[in-house]
């Protein structure tokens, strides 16, 4: 497993695990980041990621993306 921040742009990846406190995991789940869902990195700028999750795009900073393991 590796953090989501290391995924290549345009490559669909599957979330395997989400780490962090319960509040952080709950927040990510509300945004659509759940285990076994498919996420695609759209772009990366200064360590911040724009991600395609289901039918929406979400921006995450590097620290949050590092908590999502693929």
PyMOL commands that set and color helices and strands:
alter all, ss='L'
color gray80, all
select helices_A, chain A and resi 4-6+22-31+62-65
alter helices_A, ss='H'
color red, helices_A
select strands_A, chain A and resi 12-14+17-18+38-45+48-53+56-60+68-69
alter strands_A, ss='S'
color yellow, strands_A
deselect
rebuild
show_as cartoon
